[in-house]
Amino acid sequence: MTLNYRKLDSIWDLFKPEELIRFGGLFLLIVIIFLENGVIFGLFLPGDSLLFTAGLLCFMGVLDVDLAHLITYIGLAAFVGYYAGYWFGYRTGEALYKRKDSLFFKKKYISMAEEFYKKYGGLALILGRFLPIVRTFAPILAGVVKVKPVVFFFFNMAGAVLWPLIIVTAGYFVGELVPNALDYLNYVVVVFIVVTSIPIYNTLQRERKRKKEQETTES
């Protein structure tokens, strides 16, 4: 089944994975994946839900590409995106911690990624792929702390393979197994947002608690 691409009706469509793919196709999908994996302002773009939707629309024929190539293109975009974040963090260094908060940058994002990185080490570059905000800031932090290039390459490659392989394939096979799966896509997106937000919320809560304890100790 082949569906026609269509224009975006409102700015809110920028946050809807299906509308983004129908509007920009494979090219826009790859650009978004690149930005979301290491460019600060990309953290507001859809990630996991976009990959799942891409897999589903690949099965439906909206994306004129086979599953293997789709996973490969997304993996490459994610891989290069992480290097962009790593380079930015490497060049910026500790100055990033002194940067003022803005619309796209919050110091708490760096603190959250730092706590996640301290807990999981290099694995944070793999596990972080499946978590919004952490996905964007993990490679930046890796650059700040000067992770060895060989180590970064290994974990970056592993994450860039596993992330699309798992989520895109899941979307594709849901399309095969569930009749009219597209009708339930909005519910699936909500589930993705809720599930991936839980560890982020918990991490922010721990960071807030740690700061309060530190302030109490200092006073």
C-alpha positions as CSV (number, residue, x, y, z in Angstrom):
1,M,0.0,0.0,0.0
2,T,1.4,3.4,-1.0
3,L,0.3,6.6,0.7
4,N,0.8,10.1,-0.6
5,Y,3.1,12.6,1.1
6,R,1.3,15.7,2.4
7,K,2.2,19.1,3.7
8,L,2.3,20.2,7.4
9,D,-0.9,21.8,8.4
10,S,0.4,23.5,11.6
11,I,3.6,24.0,13.6
12,W,2.4,21.2,16.0
13,D,2.8,18.7,13.2
14,L,6.6,19.2,13.8
15,F,6.1,17.1,16.9
16,K,4.1,14.3,15.2
17,P,6.3,11.5,13.8
18,E,3.9,10.4,11.2
19,E,3.3,13.9,9.8
20,L,7.1,14.6,9.7
21,I,7.8,11.4,7.7
22,R,4.9,12.0,5.3
23,F,6.1,15.5,4.7
24,G,9.8,15.1,4.3
25,G,10.2,11.4,3.7
26,L,13.5,9.6,4.2
27,F,15.7,12.7,3.9
28,L,13.9,14.6,6.7
29,L,13.9,11.5,8.8
30,I,17.7,11.2,8.5
31,V,18.2,14.9,9.3
32,I,16.1,14.7,12.4
33,I,18.0,11.6,13.7
34,F,21.3,13.4,13.1
35,L,20.2,16.5,15.0
36,E,18.6,14.6,17.9
37,N,21.8,12.6,18.5
38,G,24.2,15.3,19.6
39,V,23.0,18.7,18.5
40,I,21.6,20.6,21.5
41,F,18.5,22.1,19.9
42,G,17.7,18.6,18.6
43,L,16.6,17.4,22.0
44,F,13.0,18.6,21.4
45,L,12.6,16.5,18.2
46,P,10.9,13.1,18.4
47,G,13.3,10.1,18.7
48,D,12.1,6.7,19.7
49,S,8.6,7.3,18.5
50,L,9.9,8.6,15.2
51,L,11.9,5.4,14.7
52,F,8.9,3.2,15.5
53,T,6.8,5.2,13.1
54,A,9.4,4.9,10.4
55,G,9.4,1.2,10.8
56,L,5.6,1.0,10.6
57,L,5.4,3.4,7.5
58,C,8.2,1.4,5.9
59,F,6.0,-1.7,6.1
60,M,3.1,0.3,4.7
61,G,5.1,1.7,1.8
62,V,5.1,5.3,2.7
63,L,8.9,5.2,2.9
64,D,10.1,3.8,-0.4
65,V,13.0,1.9,1.1
66,D,13.4,-1.6,2.4
67,L,13.8,-2.3,6.2
68,A,17.5,-3.2,6.1
69,H,18.4,0.0,4.3
70,L,16.2,2.1,6.5
71,I,17.9,0.7,9.6
72,T,21.3,1.3,8.0
73,Y,20.6,5.0,7.1
74,I,19.2,5.7,10.5
75,G,22.2,4.0,12.2
76,L,24.6,6.1,10.1
77,A,22.8,9.3,10.9
78,A,22.8,8.5,14.6
79,F,26.5,7.5,14.5
80,V,27.5,10.8,12.8
81,G,25.2,12.8,15.1
82,Y,27.0,11.4,18.2
83,Y,30.3,12.5,16.7
84,A,29.0,16.0,16.2
85,G,28.0,16.1,19.9
86,Y,31.4,14.6,20.9
87,W,33.3,17.2,18.9
88,F,31.2,20.0,20.4
89,G,31.7,18.8,23.9
90,Y,35.5,18.3,23.3
91,R,35.9,21.8,21.9
92,T,33.7,23.5,24.6
93,G,35.0,21.6,27.6
94,E,34.3,22.8,31.1
95,A,32.9,26.1,29.7
96,L,29.7,24.2,29.0
97,Y,29.0,24.0,32.7
98,K,29.2,27.9,32.9
99,R,26.9,28.4,30.0
100,K,23.7,30.3,30.8
101,D,20.4,28.5,30.5
102,S,18.4,29.2,27.3
103,L,15.5,27.8,25.4
104,F,17.6,24.8,24.1
105,F,20.1,24.4,26.9
106,K,19.6,23.8,30.6
107,K,22.4,23.0,33.0
108,K,20.2,20.3,34.5
109,Y,20.4,18.4,31.3
110,I,24.1,18.2,31.6
111,S,23.9,17.2,35.2
112,M,21.4,14.5,34.3
113,A,23.6,13.1,31.6
114,E,26.6,13.3,33.9
115,E,24.8,11.3,36.6
116,F,23.7,8.7,34.0
117,Y,27.2,8.5,32.6
118,K,28.8,8.1,36.1
119,K,26.4,5.3,36.8
120,Y,26.8,3.3,33.6
121,G,30.2,4.5,32.2
122,G,30.6,3.8,28.5
123,L,27.4,1.9,28.4
124,A,25.6,5.3,28.8
125,L,26.4,5.9,25.2
126,I,24.4,2.8,24.3
127,L,21.6,2.9,26.9
128,G,21.3,6.7,26.4
129,R,20.2,6.1,22.8
130,F,16.8,5.0,24.2
131,L,16.3,8.0,26.5
132,P,15.4,11.5,25.4
133,I,17.7,14.3,26.6
134,V,20.3,11.8,27.6
135,R,20.5,10.7,23.9
136,T,21.4,14.3,23.0
137,F,23.8,15.2,25.9
138,A,25.6,11.9,26.4
139,P,28.0,12.3,23.5
140,I,28.5,16.0,24.4
141,L,29.5,15.0,27.9
142,A,31.8,12.3,26.5
143,G,33.6,15.1,24.6
144,V,33.8,17.3,27.7
145,V,35.4,14.6,29.8
146,K,37.7,13.6,26.8
147,V,36.6,10.0,26.5
148,K,39.3,8.2,24.4
149,P,38.4,8.2,20.7
150,V,38.7,4.4,20.4
151,V,36.4,3.8,23.4
152,F,33.9,6.4,22.1
153,F,33.9,4.8,18.6
154,F,33.1,1.4,20.0
155,F,30.2,2.5,22.2
156,N,28.9,4.9,19.5
157,M,28.9,2.1,16.9
158,A,27.1,-0.3,19.2
159,G,24.4,2.2,20.1
160,A,24.0,3.3,16.5
161,V,23.3,-0.3,15.5
162,L,21.1,-1.4,18.4
163,W,18.9,1.6,18.6
164,P,17.3,1.5,15.1
165,L,17.6,-2.3,14.9
166,I,15.4,-2.7,17.9
167,I,12.9,0.1,17.5
168,V,12.5,0.3,13.7
169,T,12.2,-3.4,13.5
170,A,9.5,-3.3,16.2
171,G,7.5,-0.8,14.3
172,Y,7.8,-2.8,11.1
173,F,6.6,-6.0,12.6
174,V,3.8,-4.3,14.5
175,G,2.6,-3.2,11.0
176,E,2.7,-6.9,9.9
177,L,1.0,-8.3,13.0
178,V,-1.6,-5.7,13.9
179,P,-4.3,-4.8,11.3
180,N,-4.8,-1.1,10.9
181,A,-1.9,-0.4,13.2
182,L,-1.7,3.1,11.9
183,D,-5.0,3.9,13.6
184,Y,-3.4,3.2,17.0
185,L,-0.2,5.1,16.3
186,N,-1.1,8.1,18.5
187,Y,-1.5,5.8,21.5
188,V,1.8,4.1,20.8
189,V,3.6,7.5,20.6
190,V,2.1,8.4,24.0
191,V,3.3,5.1,25.5
192,F,6.8,5.8,24.1
193,I,6.8,9.2,25.7
194,V,5.6,8.0,29.1
195,V,7.9,5.0,29.2
196,T,11.1,6.9,28.2
197,S,10.2,9.9,30.5
198,I,10.1,7.7,33.6
199,P,13.9,7.3,34.0
200,I,14.4,10.9,33.1
201,Y,12.0,12.0,35.8
202,N,13.7,9.7,38.3
203,T,17.1,11.1,37.4
204,L,16.0,14.7,37.8
205,Q,14.4,13.9,41.1
206,R,17.7,12.3,42.4
207,E,19.7,15.3,41.1
208,R,17.3,17.7,42.9
209,K,17.5,15.6,46.1
210,R,21.3,15.6,45.9
211,K,21.5,19.3,45.5
212,K,19.2,19.9,48.5
213,E,21.3,17.6,50.6
214,Q,24.5,19.4,49.5
215,E,23.0,22.8,50.3
216,T,21.9,21.5,53.8
217,T,25.4,20.2,54.5
218,E,27.0,23.4,53.4
219,S,24.7,25.5,55.5
